[in-house]
């Protein structure tokens, strides 16, 4: 039996849904003890959600006499200290903005192997699966070492409930903050939508959207669907959408349950960022567009007719 840790990310004091797939990956074939590590002195609010997916111990990780939330260095040091103290063999987390930063710092502190943006894990063989060459092929990587760190692409692994009764414990680390960096303020963007990398449904627009104003039809549809809005690089380069919502090789990599590509040709650079979507729907008036060779469902038609019609149907329930 191995001790497996999962860095649990929260938003507005709630566990992010994307964590549940990571916890499912950490469980493996069963028999492992799962520690949910929360960067807070009080992990109790995370207990109910975490135990539903098999976390046996929810650990509040804090630093003695310091505000752990204000320093990434302090967070990483405290997390590394908790990993060693609890005897954790593998530390998992999301390959999110926070996860990519913290997991890399922790791996450096522990001098442990690090693999990020994984879409599959085999804890029995200590192997992970990743995309390589712009998503054209998979690579299976064997990880060696007594302890290693792994980042999972959000939504890439299906969340599988495994209810148990969790114990809430605390780990207060005596590590010191080197003072190299301080988080003074977090400013949110104008959009209230969920981060693309964690969205379960995404509707994206390409260059045929023709203007930023036309993206409104996507936002209207997204509101009904409970989706996030994305964009291709060509739409972003044309100034129709902000870079923050760009999907693709030079944008964000996403793995939603449903991806709706509107006016997107399906070029490899864009496909590399969304090919792990569970279901892909393509809407394009060009019947020869490459997206139709890559999607699960295709609609040959004008997006300015199809998307509003879809929105109206969804509104009627």
HUZIPE-V549242 format. One record per residue. N is the residue number from 0. RES is the residue in one letter. SS is DSSP state (hx for helix, st for strand, lp for the rest). PSI is psi as a letter, one per 30 degrees, with the letter a starting at -180 (none if undefined). D_CENTER is the distance of its C-alpha to the mean C-alpha in Angstrom with 2 decimals. Layout:
N_RES_SS_PSI_D_CENTER / N_RES_SS_PSI_D_CENTER
This chain:
0_X_lp_k_27.22 / 1_X_lp_l_24.47 / 2_X_st_j_22.82 / 3_X_st_k_19.05 / 4_X_st_k_17.01 / 5_X_st_k_13.52 / 6_X_st_j_12.39 / 7_X_lp_j_11.64 / 8_X_lp_k_10.13 / 9_X_st_l_12.20 / 10_X_st_k_13.00 / 11_X_lp_h_16.71 / 12_X_lp_g_17.49 / 13_X_st_k_15.38 / 14_X_st_k_12.72 / 15_X_lp_k_9.35 / 16_X_lp_e_9.25 / 17_X_lp_f_5.81 / 18_X_hx_f_7.93 / 19_X_hx_e_10.50 / 20_X_hx_e_9.45 / 21_X_hx_e_9.27 / 22_X_hx_e_12.60 / 23_X_hx_e_13.97 / 24_X_hx_e_13.49 / 25_X_hx_f_15.18 / 26_X_hx_f_18.03 / 27_X_lp_b_18.98 / 28_X_lp_g_22.40 / 29_X_lp_l_23.24 / 30_X_lp_f_25.56 / 31_X_lp_l_23.14 / 32_X_st_k_23.07 / 33_X_st_k_19.65 / 34_X_st_k_19.27 / 35_X_st_j_16.65 / 36_X_st_j_16.80 / 37_X_st_k_16.63 / 38_X_lp_i_17.63 / 39_X_lp_l_20.51 / 40_X_lp_f_24.10 / 41_X_lp_j_23.71 / 42_X_lp_f_21.09 / 43_X_hx_e_23.11 / 44_X_hx_f_21.15 / 45_X_hx_f_18.17 / 46_X_hx_e_20.58 / 47_X_hx_e_20.86 / 48_X_hx_e_17.25 / 49_X_hx_e_16.65 / 50_X_hx_f_19.93 / 51_X_lp_f_19.30 / 52_X_lp_g_16.95 / 53_X_lp_g_19.27 / 54_X_lp_k_18.86 / 55_X_lp_f_22.50 / 56_X_st_k_22.47 / 57_X_st_j_20.50 / 58_X_st_k_21.27 / 59_X_st_j_21.63 / 60_X_st_k_21.52 / 61_X_st_l_23.75 / 62_X_st_k_26.19 / 63_X_lp_k_29.89 / 64_X_lp_g_31.33 / 65_X_lp_l_28.35 / 66_X_lp_j_25.58 / 67_X_hx_f_22.47 / 68_X_hx_f_20.32 / 69_X_hx_f_22.32 / 70_X_lp_j_21.83 / 71_X_hx_e_18.93 / 72_X_hx_e_21.73 / 73_X_hx_e_22.82 / 74_X_hx_e_19.42 / 75_X_hx_e_19.05 / 76_X_hx_e_22.70 / 77_X_hx_e_22.56 / 78_X_hx_e_19.53 / 79_X_hx_e_21.38 / 80_X_hx_e_24.53 / 81_X_hx_e_23.08 / 82_X_hx_e_21.75 / 83_X_hx_e_25.29 / 84_X_hx_e_27.07 / 85_X_lp_f_25.38 / 86_X_lp_h_25.86 / 87_X_lp_k_22.25 / 88_X_lp_e_22.22 / 89_X_st_k_18.54 / 90_X_st_k_15.83 / 91_X_st_l_12.27 / 92_X_st_l_9.14 / 93_X_st_k_5.45 / 94_X_lp_h_5.61 / 95_X_lp_a_4.98 / 96_X_hx_e_8.49 / 97_X_hx_e_9.85 / 98_X_hx_e_8.76 / 99_X_hx_e_10.15 / 100_X_hx_e_13.16 / 101_X_hx_e_13.98 / 102_X_hx_e_13.52 / 103_X_hx_e_15.67 / 104_X_hx_e_18.19 / 105_X_hx_e_18.46 / 106_X_hx_e_19.04 / 107_X_hx_e_21.70 / 108_X_hx_e_23.38 / 109_X_hx_f_23.54 / 110_X_lp_h_24.48 / 111_X_lp_l_22.13 / 112_X_st_k_20.54 / 113_X_st_k_16.92 / 114_X_st_k_14.73 / 115_X_st_l_11.28 / 116_X_st_h_8.88 / 117_X_st_k_10.60 / 118_X_lp_g_10.75 / 119_X_st_l_13.59 / 120_X_st_k_15.44 / 121_X_st_j_19.13 / 122_X_lp_f_20.19 / 123_X_lp_e_23.79 / 124_X_lp_f_24.07 / 125_X_lp_h_21.57 / 126_X_st_l_19.97 / 127_X_st_l_16.53 / 128_X_st_k_15.82 / 129_X_st_l_14.44 / 130_X_st_k_15.28 / 131_X_st_l_18.15 / 132_X_lp_h_20.43 / 133_X_lp_h_18.22 / 134_X_lp_g_16.98 / 135_X_lp_f_20.61 / 136_X_st_l_20.57 / 137_X_st_l_18.83 / 138_X_st_k_19.74 / 139_X_st_k_20.26 / 140_X_st_k_20.40 / 141_X_st_k_22.57 / 142_X_lp_k_21.70 / 143_X_lp_l_24.84 / 144_X_lp_l_25.64 / 145_X_lp_f_26.16 / 146_X_lp_k_22.77 / 147_X_st_l_19.50 / 148_X_st_k_15.96 / 149_X_st_k_12.89 / 150_X_st_k_9.24 / 151_X_st_k_7.27 / 152_X_lp_k_5.14 / 153_X_lp_k_2.60 / 154_X_lp_g_6.06 / 155_X_lp_f_8.03 / 156_X_lp_k_10.20 / 157_X_lp_k_12.13 / 158_X_lp_k_12.52 / 159_X_lp_j_16.23 / 160_X_lp_k_18.17 / 161_X_lp_i_20.66 / 162_X_lp_k_22.43 / 163_X_lp_l_24.26 / 164_X_lp_j_25.85 / 165_X_lp_l_24.02 / 166_X_st_k_25.89 / 167_X_st_k_24.89 / 168_X_st_l_25.99 / 169_X_st_k_25.90 / 170_X_st_j_25.79 / 171_X_st_j_27.36 / 172_X_st_k_27.35 / 173_X_lp_g_30.33 / 174_X_lp_l_28.50 / 175_X_lp_k_29.59 / 176_X_lp_k_27.71 / 177_X_lp_f_28.87 / 178_X_lp_g_28.63 / 179_X_lp_f_27.20 / 180_X_lp_k_24.57 / 181_X_lp_k_24.37 / 182_X_lp_j_21.96 / 183_X_lp_e_24.54 / 184_X_lp_k_22.73 / 185_X_lp_j_19.40 / 186_X_lp_k_20.07 / 187_X_lp_k_17.99 / 188_X_lp_l_18.38 / 189_X_lp_e_20.65 / 190_X_lp_k_18.10 / 191_X_lp_g_17.13 / 192_X_lp_l_14.46 / 193_X_lp_l_10.93 / 194_X_lp_k_8.51 / 195_X_hx_e_8.24 / 196_X_hx_f_4.69 / 197_X_hx_f_4.60 / 198_X_lp_k_8.17 / 199_X_lp_f_10.09 / 200_X_st_k_12.86 / 201_X_st_k_13.36 / 202_X_st_k_16.88 / 203_X_st_k_17.54 / 204_X_st_k_20.89 / 205_X_lp_a_22.72 / 206_X_hx_e_25.89 / 207_X_hx_f_28.14 / 208_X_hx_f_26.81 / 209_X_lp_f_29.55 / 210_X_lp_l_28.83 / 211_X_lp_e_26.44 / 212_X_hx_e_28.49 / 213_X_hx_f_27.88 / 214_X_hx_f_24.13 / 215_X_hx_e_25.38 / 216_X_hx_f_25.79 / 217_X_hx_e_22.08 / 218_X_hx_e_21.32 / 219_X_hx_e_24.06 / 220_X_hx_e_22.64 / 221_X_hx_e_19.09 / 222_X_hx_e_20.76 / 223_X_hx_e_22.44 / 224_X_hx_f_19.52 / 225_X_lp_h_17.11 / 226_X_lp_l_15.00 / 227_X_st_l_13.52 / 228_X_st_k_15.64 / 229_X_st_a_14.95 / 230_X_st_l_17.63 / 231_X_lp_l_18.94 / 232_X_hx_e_20.18 / 233_X_hx_e_23.72 / 234_X_hx_e_23.15 / 235_X_hx_e_21.67 / 236_X_hx_f_24.52 / 237_X_lp_f_26.99 / 238_X_lp_g_25.94 / 239_X_lp_f_24.90 / 240_X_lp_l_21.36 / 241_X_lp_l_19.67 / 242_X_hx_f_17.68 / 243_X_hx_f_14.76 / 244_X_hx_g_14.14 / 245_X_st_k_15.03 / 246_X_st_k_13.32 / 247_X_lp_a_14.62 / 248_X_lp_e_15.71 / 249_X_lp_g_16.52 / 250_X_lp_b_13.80 / 251_X_st_k_10.09 / 252_X_lp_k_8.71 / 253_X_lp_l_7.43 / 254_X_lp_h_7.95 / 255_X_lp_l_9.48 / 256_X_lp_e_12.47 / 257_X_st_k_14.72 / 258_X_st_k_14.97 / 259_X_st_j_18.31 / 260_X_st_j_19.62 / 261_X_st_j_22.65 / 262_X_lp_g_25.10 / 263_X_lp_k_22.81 / 264_X_lp_e_24.86 / 265_X_lp_g_22.28 / 266_X_lp_l_22.91 / 267_X_hx_e_21.17 / 268_X_hx_e_19.51 / 269_X_hx_e_17.65 / 270_X_hx_e_17.27 / 271_X_lp_f_15.56 / 272_X_lp_f_12.52 / 273_X_lp_g_12.38 / 274_X_lp_f_14.49 / 275_X_lp_g_12.14 / 276_X_lp_k_12.29 / 277_X_lp_e_14.31 / 278_X_st_k_17.03 / 279_X_st_k_18.03 / 280_X_st_k_20.86 / 281_X_st_k_22.85 / 282_X_st_j_25.35 / 283_X_st_k_27.81 / 284_X_lp_f_31.57 / 285_X_lp_j_32.01 / 286_X_lp_f_32.49 / 287_X_lp_g_32.21 / 288_X_lp_k_28.77 / 289_X_hx_f_26.64 / 290_X_hx_f_23.84 / 291_X_hx_f_26.22 / 292_X_hx_f_26.22 / 293_X_lp_f_22.47 / 294_X_lp_l_21.74 / 295_X_lp_e_22.44 / 296_X_st_k_24.46 / 297_X_st_k_26.23 / 298_X_st_j_28.30 / 299_X_st_j_30.96 / 300_X_lp_l_31.76 / 301_X_lp_k_31.57 / 302_X_hx_f_28.21 / 303_X_hx_f_30.28 / 304_X_hx_e_32.01 / 305_X_hx_e_29.37 / 306_X_hx_e_26.57 / 307_X_hx_e_29.00 / 308_X_hx_e_30.58 / 309_X_hx_e_27.31 / 310_X_hx_e_26.67 / 311_X_hx_e_30.20 / 312_X_hx_e_29.92 / 313_X_hx_e_26.74 / 314_X_hx_e_28.58 / 315_X_hx_f_31.44 / 316_X_lp_none_29.23
